[in-house]
Amino acid sequence: MRALCTALVLTAAVAACKKPGNEGAGSTGSGSGPAGATPAAKQRTIGFAQVGAESAWRTAETESIRSEAAKRKITLKFSDGQGKQENQITAVRGFIAQGVDAIILAPVVETGWEPVLMEAKQAKIPVVLVDRGIKTSDESLFTTLIASDFIAEGKQAAEWLAKKTGGKAAIVELQGTPGSAPAIDRKKGFEEGLAAHPDMKIIASQSGDFRRSNGKEVMEALLKKHGKEITAVYAHNDDMALGAIQAIEESGAKPGTDVIVVSVDGTKDAFTAMVEGKLNASVECNPLLGPMAFDAAEQAITGQTLPKKTVVQDKLFDTTNAKDAIATRQY
Amino acid sequence: MMSRLSFAATAAVLVLLFGSAALLYPGFFSARVIANLFGDNAALGVAAIGLTFVILAGGIDLSVGAVLAFTSTFVATAIEHHGISPLAAVALALAIGAAFGAGMGALIHRYELPPFLVTLAGMFFARGMAFVMSLESLGIAHPLYRRAAAFGLPLGGRAALTAPALIFLAALIVGAVLLHATRFGRDVYAVGGHAPSARLLGVAVGRVKIAVHALAGACSALAGVVATLRMGSGNPAQGTGFELDAIACVVIGGTLLSGGVGSLPGTLLGVLIFGTIQIALVFDGRLNSWWSRIVIGALLLIFIVVQKLLSRAATRRARATLKETEGE
């Protein structure tokens, strides 16, 4: 019903879809009737500008925020930026124009947010950043950043790999989206971790844009160029690692034994690959930030000051403990 | 006649879209949302202005998004890494954009190469150069630039026209005068309508073709400058597929892809339709934002079919008149 009606001209579609209140989030009548007609009041409207749905990790993050909003009876305005900063900025400005109580933003890149966040600040709408930080000289532009320590993740991956390979490896690095905080920091942390091991060398480092298809393509090209020389792969996320695993298999080698593969995120697919022995290890990067994000938003709305960064603790899983943990994976 | 009908149809779609969004979402019908429509879609609008000229003259330019990315990265690196003053950097960027477009136009004209392929090559080249200059998004910290980025012309209430919105409006006025009130504008229509006849009428077809590409290049570069103002940074990764959005806006605005028919006010409507759909989805906050692509796709299809039917009817009418006169 919903799919069908929306395919028509948008307006008719929206009108038709709105009436049944199909999201069931308890946000009845948010469209009709003047704002503030419900005396129950205090129902928050919060906008969430997501990057996109490029990986299982991000879908899990979106789901966490959606379900937490439903649980708290918050009207969530969700916008998928389709991987583009331009769209995310439009969404944030739309949220401001709409007069939401708070904005949650998962910035696609680190720079370029100051003008729009300045606008949010002038409108006195607090902004909570999730999973990626921004570069700014003015920290008052956002309330807090809820994120994992990407540098620590990269370091953990490097240390594990050093232990596994006895400190000797020819590594291919699959980087995330150029300029994004996780790509920069996971690279940096990994290099820091390798610093103590002179025989562990990164022989190639290219971007796979956090996507499975790109991970596979880049790996195919690198396998053609370096062949058997490659003994290990370090991918900035699971999706690229899974793509690389496919490429390694297609080249006739055995991922997990001929080529050691380590990545970051700890998605369910990665756990399945670890149980199968194709992926050796994955550093968990917890995407279930919904509860923390709404806690922070609520505190900001009520005028409390928060620390500029709230670190999410991450754990490493490998083939030895993946089997026991796979059942607990929600994403 | 035909273009007027198609313009009316586009205007009706915009009014319908905006009107229903205004009815559905509280706060949608506000000066702020309208001002945002111009500010948020300024880069798209400026690029679409240049593209309108190229398409009217019977060409196409696929390098728009890549030139935008190149320019934004160029401006950011020039200011941040090479200490060039913002005004000089912007002027230089516009000159490069125009020269790049003129170069493509010259190749297209001189060797009779298909514009699609020449500008496709241009797109790859510009995108590559953007990433060669910087692999990452680069913030611009120069105080003058920051002030320009933070600037807003207050319209009352909480609405303000930002620097990008003002640039868009200025470009629109200049473009409309150039297209609809000068000899050059008439030549553009003539070349796109039928180049051989235009040549017979004494229009310098080659010069017009090169000029529209130069203009489109400059507009794409200006769109890149607008993007840096909006984000306070230059990003080599931005604007992928942007040229296709701009083409969609131009076509929805009533410009025929085969050239000769269309107008700049139409393009403005196309851009506003594009922006209205996007912002309506943000206001809704529940529908998947990818629906914007589907709606644009559907509108595009409807418009080209309607245009085809209209132009067929026009040809039939013309033939009938011709027969009548011959018969006499």
Interface residues (C-beta under 8 A of the other chain):
Chain A: T6 A7 V9 L10 T11 A12 A13 V14 A15 C17 K18 E23 G31 P34 A35 G47 T75 L76 K77 F78 S79 D80 G81 Q82 K84 Q85 E86 N87 I89 T90 A91 R93 G94 F95 A97 Q98 G99 V109 E110 T111 G112 W113 E114 P115 V116 M118 A123 K135 S137 T177 P178 G179 I184
Chain B: L16 L17 G19 S20 A21 L24 Y25 P26 G27 S30 R32 V33 N36 G39 D40 A43 F131 L135 E136 S137 L138 G139 A141 R146 A149 A150 R158 T162 A227 L229 R230 M231 G232 S233 N235 P236 A237 Q238 G239 T240 G275 I277 Q278 I279 A280 L281 V282 F283 D284 G285 R286 L287 N288 S289 W290 W291 I294 V295 A298
